[in-house]
Amino acid sequence: MYSQLNFEFVRLRQRELVERAARRHARPRQRPSASPAPEGYFEGLTLRLATHADRHALARLAELEQAERPAEPVLVGVVTGRPIAALSLCDGRVIADPFSATSELVELMRVRARQLCRR
């Protein structure tokens, strides 16, 4: 029950942030392939803390971005069983698959990171 409520809060907060950015005529920072996600894209979405088993996926994302792996602990965004974004809870640095639509996912991960850091 609480997970559905949290998801609804996150969804509403994300919509609010997008509308606020549109009102300010500011374009949110987008990755080259950050087109809007197709309807139903986030059906298989999972946000979770990275484990030792995720090190290869994080290394792959870092290689795609030509960046270093983010500092641990790391929040991982998994869509349909494939990690496509990672956010460091220490410094907020993000790495993401540049070939996937990740702008909305990264914003959702930032909201979840703020929730986790409040605790």
C-alpha positions as CSV (number, residue, x, y, z in Angstrom):
1,M,0.0,0.0,0.0
2,Y,2.7,2.5,0.9
3,S,4.7,1.8,-2.2
4,Q,1.8,2.8,-4.4
5,L,1.3,5.9,-2.3
6,N,5.0,6.8,-2.7
7,F,4.9,6.1,-6.4
8,E,1.9,8.5,-6.7
9,F,3.7,11.2,-4.8
10,V,6.7,10.8,-7.0
11,R,4.6,10.9,-10.1
12,L,2.9,14.1,-9.0
13,R,6.1,15.7,-7.9
14,Q,7.7,14.9,-11.3
15,R,4.8,16.5,-13.1
16,E,5.0,19.5,-10.9
17,L,8.7,20.0,-11.7
18,V,8.2,19.6,-15.4
19,E,5.3,22.2,-15.4
20,R,7.4,24.6,-13.3
21,A,10.3,24.3,-15.8
22,A,7.9,24.9,-18.7
23,R,6.5,28.0,-17.0
24,R,10.0,29.4,-16.6
25,H,10.8,28.8,-20.3
26,A,13.8,26.9,-19.1
27,R,14.7,23.7,-20.9
28,P,15.7,21.0,-18.5
29,R,19.2,19.6,-19.1
30,Q,18.6,16.7,-21.5
31,R,20.9,14.0,-22.8
32,P,21.2,13.7,-26.5
33,S,18.6,10.9,-26.7
34,A,16.3,12.3,-24.0
35,S,13.2,12.3,-26.0
36,P,10.1,11.7,-24.0
37,A,9.6,8.1,-22.9
38,P,6.9,6.2,-24.8
39,E,3.7,5.4,-23.1
40,G,4.1,2.4,-20.8
41,Y,7.9,2.7,-20.9
42,F,8.2,2.7,-17.1
43,E,5.9,-0.2,-16.5
44,G,8.9,-2.4,-15.5
45,L,10.7,0.3,-13.6
46,T,12.6,-0.4,-10.4
47,L,14.7,2.0,-8.3
48,R,17.0,0.3,-5.9
49,L,20.3,0.5,-4.2
50,A,23.2,-1.0,-6.2
51,T,24.8,-4.2,-4.9
52,H,28.1,-5.9,-5.7
53,A,26.3,-7.7,-8.5
54,D,25.7,-4.4,-10.3
55,R,29.4,-3.5,-10.7
56,H,29.5,-4.7,-14.3
57,A,26.3,-2.8,-15.2
58,L,27.7,0.3,-13.6
59,A,31.0,-0.1,-15.4
60,R,29.1,-0.4,-18.7
61,L,27.1,2.7,-18.0
62,A,30.3,4.6,-17.1
63,E,32.0,3.4,-20.3
64,L,29.0,4.5,-22.4
65,E,29.1,8.0,-20.8
66,Q,32.9,8.0,-20.9
67,A,32.9,8.9,-17.2
68,E,33.9,7.3,-13.9
69,R,31.6,5.2,-11.9
70,P,29.6,7.2,-9.3
71,A,30.6,7.1,-5.7
72,E,28.8,4.6,-3.5
73,P,26.1,4.3,-2.3
74,V,24.4,4.3,-5.7
75,L,20.7,4.3,-6.6
76,V,20.1,2.3,-9.8
77,G,17.2,2.8,-12.2
78,V,16.3,-0.5,-13.9
79,V,13.8,-0.6,-16.7
80,T,12.6,-4.0,-17.9
81,G,15.4,-5.7,-16.1
82,R,18.2,-3.6,-17.5
83,P,20.0,-0.9,-15.5
84,I,20.0,2.3,-17.6
85,A,20.8,5.0,-15.0
86,A,22.7,5.3,-11.8
87,L,22.8,8.2,-9.3
88,S,25.3,8.6,-6.5
89,L,23.7,9.4,-3.1
90,C,27.0,11.0,-2.0
91,D,27.4,13.7,-4.6
92,G,24.4,13.4,-6.9
93,R,26.4,12.6,-10.0
94,V,24.5,10.6,-12.6
95,I,25.5,8.3,-15.3
96,A,23.0,7.0,-17.8
97,D,22.7,5.0,-21.0
98,P,22.9,7.7,-23.7
99,F,20.9,5.5,-26.1
100,S,17.8,5.3,-23.8
101,A,15.3,8.0,-22.8
102,T,16.5,8.7,-19.3
103,S,15.6,12.3,-18.5
104,E,12.4,11.4,-16.7
105,L,13.9,8.5,-15.0
106,V,16.8,10.6,-13.7
107,E,14.4,13.2,-12.3
108,L,12.5,10.4,-10.5
109,M,15.7,9.1,-9.1
110,R,16.6,12.5,-7.8
111,V,13.3,12.7,-6.0
112,R,13.8,9.2,-4.5
113,A,17.4,10.2,-3.4
114,R,16.0,13.2,-1.6
115,Q,13.6,10.9,0.2
116,L,16.3,8.5,1.2
117,C,18.7,11.2,2.4
118,R,16.0,12.7,4.7
119,R,15.9,9.5,6.7
